[in-house]
Amino acid sequence: MITTQFTPPQAALVAIDIAKNRHEVLIDPGAGMRRRRLSVLNNRAEHDRLVATLRDLGRPVIVGFEPTGNYHRVLAHRLISAGFETRLISSMALARTREALHNGWDKNDPKDAQVILHMLRIGATTVYSDPGYGRLNDLQELSKTHDMVSRAKTELWHRLLTHYLPLYFPEAERFHGNSRSDWFLALLEQFPTPASITVLSKEAFIEAA
């Protein structure tokens, strides 16, 4: 059996705490060498400065970071372009590890960088794949949009079925999920409460519905 070394012992480890405007970087060059901290602004010149600093280490470099909105994607793309390996840190795993290491929930950027470095060292990461290099960017964005729309739709149905209808129209639940659902939602939009129906006569309501 072939054993794959996920984090080679000779590699320099770089932990980056991602933020909107400024990234906190913690560099561990290797055994017997002193760690180094950097603050890197989120612009091209600062990214190039970081790349130059990492190249000066003269050894393989593995960079780990936690996904933060879309702020990590530009820097990650630049690092991959420079030939560095990148690793993704799960946000939940990072939070749990931080609580375990520091015996508390409080956080700050330097502390998160330390935790990311620890997770890099023990291999608790996944390989980051840049969607731009894989020509999957458009597909990924469409997939994410579809996921958010589907979640919003499901959340709306659950709110209607568990909160709204039992309060105002408990007898109307049977119209959920059948061919009349579009008409049903249009009716609720026009007549959101019983009071909006009772102000009309029966004939006027039937005509409007």
C-alpha positions in Angstrom: 0.0 0.0 0.0 1.3 3.5 -0.9 1.1 6.0 1.9 0.4 9.6 0.7 1.9 12.3 2.9 -0.7 15.0 2.9 1.5 17.6 4.6 5.1 16.9 3.7 7.4 17.5 6.7 9.8 19.6 4.7 7.2 22.1 3.6 6.8 25.6 5.0 3.3 26.1 6.3 1.4 29.4 5.9 -1.8 30.2 7.7 -3.9 33.1 6.4 -6.9 34.5 8.3 -9.0 36.0 5.5 -10.8 39.4 5.9 -12.3 42.0 3.6 -9.5 44.5 3.6 -6.5 42.9 5.4 -5.3 39.3 5.8 -3.3 38.2 8.8 -0.5 35.8 7.7 1.4 33.4 10.0 4.4 31.7 8.3 6.1 28.6 9.8 9.3 28.0 7.7 10.1 24.7 9.4 11.8 23.0 12.3 14.2 25.2 14.1 13.2 28.4 12.3 11.3 31.3 13.8 7.7 32.0 12.8 6.9 35.2 11.0 3.8 37.3 11.0 2.6 39.5 8.1 -0.4 41.8 7.5 -1.3 41.8 3.8 -3.7 44.2 2.3 -6.3 42.9 -0.1 -4.8 44.3 -3.3 -2.5 43.1 -6.1 0.7 44.8 -4.9 0.4 43.3 -1.4 -0.4 39.8 -2.9 2.8 40.1 -5.0 4.7 41.0 -1.9 3.4 37.9 -0.1 4.3 35.7 -3.1 7.8 37.1 -3.1 8.2 36.5 0.6 7.1 32.8 0.3 9.4 32.2 -2.7 12.3 33.5 -0.6 11.7 30.6 1.8 13.4 28.3 -0.8 11.2 25.2 0.0 7.8 23.8 -0.8 4.9 26.0 0.6 1.5 24.9 1.7 -1.0 27.7 2.3 -4.2 27.2 4.4 -7.1 29.5 4.8 -10.8 29.5 5.9 -13.3 30.5 3.1 -14.7 34.0 4.0 -17.4 35.2 1.6 -15.6 35.6 -1.7 -12.6 37.5 -0.2 -10.4 34.5 -0.3 -10.8 33.7 -4.0 -8.6 36.5 -5.4 -5.7 35.7 -3.1 -6.1 32.0 -3.6 -6.0 32.4 -7.3 -2.8 34.5 -7.1 -1.1 31.9 -4.8 -2.1 29.0 -7.1 -0.8 31.0 -10.1 2.5 31.3 -8.3 2.7 27.5 -7.9 1.9 27.1 -4.2 -0.4 24.4 -2.8 -3.5 25.6 -1.2 -5.7 24.0 1.5 -9.2 24.9 2.6 -10.1 24.9 6.4 -13.6 24.1 7.3 -15.2 27.0 9.2 -16.9 24.6 11.7 -13.8 22.6 12.2 -11.8 25.8 12.8 -14.3 27.0 15.4 -14.3 23.7 17.3 -10.5 23.4 17.2 -10.2 27.0 18.4 -12.5 26.2 21.4 -10.5 23.1 22.2 -7.1 24.7 22.0 -7.9 27.9 23.8 -10.7 26.7 26.1 -13.1 29.4 25.0 -15.2 30.8 22.1 -13.6 34.2 21.8 -11.6 34.9 18.6 -9.3 37.3 16.9 -7.3 37.3 13.6 -3.9 36.3 15.1 -5.5 33.5 17.1 -7.3 32.1 14.1 -4.1 32.1 12.1 -2.5 30.0 14.9 -5.4 27.6 14.8 -5.2 27.3 11.0 -1.5 26.6 11.3 -2.2 23.8 13.8 -4.8 22.3 11.5 -2.4 22.4 8.5 0.2 20.6 10.6 -2.1 17.8 11.6 -3.6 17.5 8.1 -7.2 18.5 9.0 -7.8 20.3 5.7 -9.0 19.7 2.2 -7.4 20.6 -1.1 -8.7 23.9 -2.5 -9.6 23.8 -6.2 -9.8 27.2 -7.9 -13.0 27.3 -10.1 -11.3 29.7 -12.5 -8.5 27.2 -13.4 -11.0 24.4 -13.7 -13.3 26.5 -16.0 -16.1 25.8 -13.5 -16.7 29.3 -12.2 -20.0 29.9 -14.1 -21.2 26.5 -13.2 -20.3 27.0 -9.5 -22.1 30.4 -9.3 -25.2 29.0 -11.0 -25.2 26.0 -8.7 -24.8 28.3 -5.6 -27.7 30.5 -6.9 -29.9 27.5 -7.5 -29.1 26.2 -4.0 -30.0 29.6 -2.3 -33.3 29.9 -4.3 -34.2 26.3 -3.4 -33.5 26.9 0.3 -35.5 30.1 0.3 -38.5 28.4 -1.4 -38.4 25.5 1.1 -38.1 27.9 4.0 -41.1 29.9 2.7 -43.2 26.7 2.4 -42.3 25.6 5.9 -43.2 29.0 7.3 -46.6 28.9 5.6 -47.4 25.4 6.7 -46.2 25.6 10.3 -47.0 29.2 11.2 -49.2 31.1 8.8 -51.9 28.7 7.7 -52.5 27.2 11.2 -53.1 30.7 12.5 -55.3 32.1 9.7 -56.5 29.4 7.3 -56.0 25.9 8.8 -58.5 24.4 6.4 -56.5 25.5 3.4 -53.5 23.2 3.9 -54.9 20.6 1.6 -54.1 22.9 -1.4 -50.4 22.7 -0.6 -48.3 20.7 -3.0 -50.9 20.1 -5.7 -51.6 21.6 -9.1 -53.5 24.5 -7.4 -50.4 25.7 -5.5 -49.8 28.7 -7.8 -53.4 29.8 -7.5 -53.2 29.2 -3.7 -50.1 31.5 -3.3 -51.7 34.2 -5.5 -54.8 34.0 -3.3 -52.7 34.4 -0.1 -50.9 37.4 -1.6 -54.2 39.1 -2.4 -55.9 38.1 0.8 -53.3 37.7 3.5 -55.6 37.7 6.5 -59.3 36.8 7.1 -60.1 40.5 7.6 -59.2 41.1 4.0 -61.8 38.6 2.9 -64.6 39.4 5.3 -64.7 43.1 4.2 -66.0 41.8 0.8 -69.3 40.2 0.0 -69.4 36.6 -1.0 -70.0 37.5 -4.6 -67.2 40.0 -4.7 -64.8 37.6 -3.1 -65.6 34.8 -5.5 -65.1 37.2 -8.4 -61.8 38.4 -7.1 -60.5 34.9 -6.3 
